Amino acid sequence: MYDFRGQTVIVTGGNRGIGKAIAEGFLKAGARAIVTYSANEAATAQFTQDNSQFAQNIDIQKLDVTKYEEVEEFFKYIDTKYKSFEVLVNNAGIRKDSVLAMMKESDWHDVMNVNLTGVFYMCKFAVMSLIRRRYGRIINIGSVMERYGFEGQANYAASKAGLTALAKSLSKEVATRGITVNCVSPGFIATEFIQDVPDKLRESYLARIPLKRFGSTEEVAACVLFLASPEASYITGSTLEVTGGL
Ligand SMILES: NC(=O)c1ccc[n+]([C@@H]2O[C@H](COP(=O)([O-])OP(=O)(O)OC[C@H]3O[C@@H](n4cnc5c(N)ncnc54)[C@H](OP(=O)(O)O)[C@@H]3O)[C@@H](O)[C@H]2O)c1
């Protein structure tokens, strides 16, 4: 449906789950995908195997988005190797659920560091490069929790609400430079991310979803590709929800 030939796309956490579907969507549309992961070598090997037909268009990099110096080095590498890129998808994210009163201080900070501070680092260095190019698309993967709120997810919901606010502010700063900044906000998507949820809780999630099913990673990827496409050129500072009506 889309043509991203000649474009270079960065997808953080692109080795598995939603990020994998996003990276694969761009690869199928002809883009070069720079896929980052933080630790899961097995999932990364699987990604490479599943996408062997696109091998010449895939560059996999290990990157912990919570490490400022690593992010800085990553963008130096991009600059040296590719000169520029067109699309950044901030997809990497974690959750460490617990009711707030019982939440460990480290669980609060870990979630904030990956989901919010990591996005700040990625955007900071990305924008410096995109401004020179006078074109760019930044898409952050939020979550329906940012506006819905959910028991046991105060850290996660707060991090995703912060990420949306970051995107809105940044969109205003870079609009005149040809850069759009948007969010895609999924509801419950069938990935490892929600695999550890107990069956009873799963059923209660399903009961709350008007479409009565979890979403697929491809359904999220389709929205990301749309926001990265020329057809979305007048959309910035927005959030596109993929929630089955939640
Ligand atoms: N699944 C859902 O229902 C759902 C709903 C709403 C929003 N989301 C959001 O969608 C995004 C992807 O979710 P998912 O379900 O695909 O999750 P997932 O399957 O658990 O994958 C998480 C990804 O983030 C990477 N990551 C974790 N910590 C990192 C760090 N410090 N630095 C860099 N990368 C890191 C992981 O790399 P490794 O593989 O190396 O660990 C992995 O690629 C997240 O932002 C999540 O909040 C998911």
The ligand as an SDF file (V2000), in Angstrom:
LIG
                    3D

 48 52  0  0  0  0  0  0  0  0999 V2000
    1.3760   -5.2700   23.6890 N   0  0  0  0  0  0  0  0  0  0  0  0
    0.4760   -4.4130   24.0880 C   0  0  0  0  0  0  0  0  0  0  0  0
   -0.6530   -4.7810   24.4490 O   0  0  0  0  0  0  0  0  0  0  0  0
    0.7710   -2.9360   24.0880 C   0  0  0  0  0  0  0  0  0  0  0  0
   -0.3050   -2.0680   24.3050 C   0  0  0  0  0  0  0  0  0  0  0  0
   -0.0770   -0.7080   24.2800 C   0  0  0  0  0  0  0  0  0  0  0  0
    1.1900   -0.2230   24.0470 C   0  0  0  0  0  0  0  0  0  0  0  0
    2.2260   -1.0900   23.8530 N   0  0  0  0  0  0  0  0  0  0  0  0
    3.5390   -0.5020   23.6200 C   0  0  0  0  0  0  0  0  0  0  0  0
    4.0590   -0.9830   22.4050 O   0  0  0  0  0  0  0  0  0  0  0  0
    5.4830   -1.0350   22.4840 C   0  0  0  0  0  0  0  0  0  0  0  0
    5.9620   -2.4280   22.1050 C   0  0  0  0  0  0  0  0  0  0  0  0
    5.2830   -3.3460   22.9200 O   0  0  0  0  0  0  0  0  0  0  0  0
    5.3910   -4.9250   22.6760 P   0  0  0  0  0  0  0  0  0  0  0  0
    4.1350   -5.4970   23.1630 O   0  0  0  0  0  0  0  0  0  0  0  0
    5.8570   -5.2160   21.3190 O   0  0  0  0  0  0  0  0  0  0  0  0
    6.5510   -5.2500   23.7460 O   0  0  0  0  0  0  0  0  0  0  0  0
    7.5910   -6.4630   23.8340 P   0  0  0  0  0  0  0  0  0  0  0  0
    7.1560   -7.5750   22.9530 O   0  0  0  0  0  0  0  0  0  0  0  0
    7.7610   -6.7140   25.2910 O   0  0  0  0  0  0  0  0  0  0  0  0
    8.9350   -5.8050   23.2310 O   0  0  0  0  0  0  0  0  0  0  0  0
    9.5560   -4.7550   23.9230 C   0  0  0  0  0  0  0  0  0  0  0  0
   10.6930   -4.2530   23.0730 C   0  0  0  0  0  0  0  0  0  0  0  0
   11.3490   -3.1680   23.7480 O   0  0  0  0  0  0  0  0  0  0  0  0
   12.7450   -3.4370   23.7770 C   0  0  0  0  0  0  0  0  0  0  0  0
   13.3490   -2.8150   24.9660 N   0  0  0  0  0  0  0  0  0  0  0  0
   13.0640   -3.0680   26.2680 C   0  0  0  0  0  0  0  0  0  0  0  0
   13.8610   -2.3410   27.0720 N   0  0  0  0  0  0  0  0  0  0  0  0
   14.6830   -1.6120   26.2530 C   0  0  0  0  0  0  0  0  0  0  0  0
   15.7280   -0.6760   26.4730 C   0  0  0  0  0  0  0  0  0  0  0  0
   16.1320   -0.3210   27.7020 N   0  0  0  0  0  0  0  0  0  0  0  0
   16.3450   -0.1330   25.3740 N   0  0  0  0  0  0  0  0  0  0  0  0
   15.9710   -0.4710   24.1420 C   0  0  0  0  0  0  0  0  0  0  0  0
   14.9970   -1.3540   23.8550 N   0  0  0  0  0  0  0  0  0  0  0  0
   14.3440   -1.9180   24.9160 C   0  0  0  0  0  0  0  0  0  0  0  0
   12.8440   -4.9420   23.8000 C   0  0  0  0  0  0  0  0  0  0  0  0
   14.1580   -5.3760   23.3950 O   0  0  0  0  0  0  0  0  0  0  0  0
   14.6480   -6.8770   23.7750 P   0  0  0  0  0  0  0  0  0  0  0  0
   13.8690   -7.8010   22.8720 O   0  0  0  0  0  0  0  0  0  0  0  0
   16.1110   -6.8810   23.4600 O   0  0  0  0  0  0  0  0  0  0  0  0
   14.3290   -7.0900   25.2100 O   0  0  0  0  0  0  0  0  0  0  0  0
   11.7570   -5.3090   22.8140 C   0  0  0  0  0  0  0  0  0  0  0  0
   12.2340   -5.1630   21.5020 O   0  0  0  0  0  0  0  0  0  0  0  0
    5.8480   -0.6500   23.9150 C   0  0  0  0  0  0  0  0  0  0  0  0
    6.2040    0.7120   23.9530 O   0  0  0  0  0  0  0  0  0  0  0  0
    4.5610   -0.8620   24.6780 C   0  0  0  0  0  0  0  0  0  0  0  0
    4.4520   -0.0230   25.7920 O   0  0  0  0  0  0  0  0  0  0  0  0
    2.0460   -2.4430   23.8700 C   0  0  0  0  0  0  0  0  0  0  0  0
  1  2  1  0
  2  3  2  0
  2  4  1  0
  4  5  1  0
  4 48  2  0
  5  6  2  0
  6  7  1  0
  7  8  2  0
  8  9  1  0
  8 48  1  0
  9 10  1  0
  9 46  1  0
 10 11  1  0
 11 12  1  0
 11 44  1  0
 12 13  1  0
 13 14  1  0
 14 15  2  0
 14 16  1  0
 14 17  1  0
 17 18  1  0
 18 19  2  0
 18 20  1  0
 18 21  1  0
 21 22  1  0
 22 23  1  0
 23 24  1  0
 23 42  1  0
 24 25  1  0
 25 26  1  0
 25 36  1  0
 26 27  1  0
 26 35  1  0
 27 28  2  0
 28 29  1  0
 29 30  1  0
 29 35  2  0
 30 31  1  0
 30 32  2  0
 32 33  1  0
 33 34  2  0
 34 35  1  0
 36 37  1  0
 36 42  1  0
 37 38  1  0
 38 39  2  0
 38 40  1  0
 38 41  1  0
 42 43  1  0
 44 45  1  0
 44 46  1  0
 46 47  1  0
M  CHG  2   8   1  16  -1
M  END
$$$$
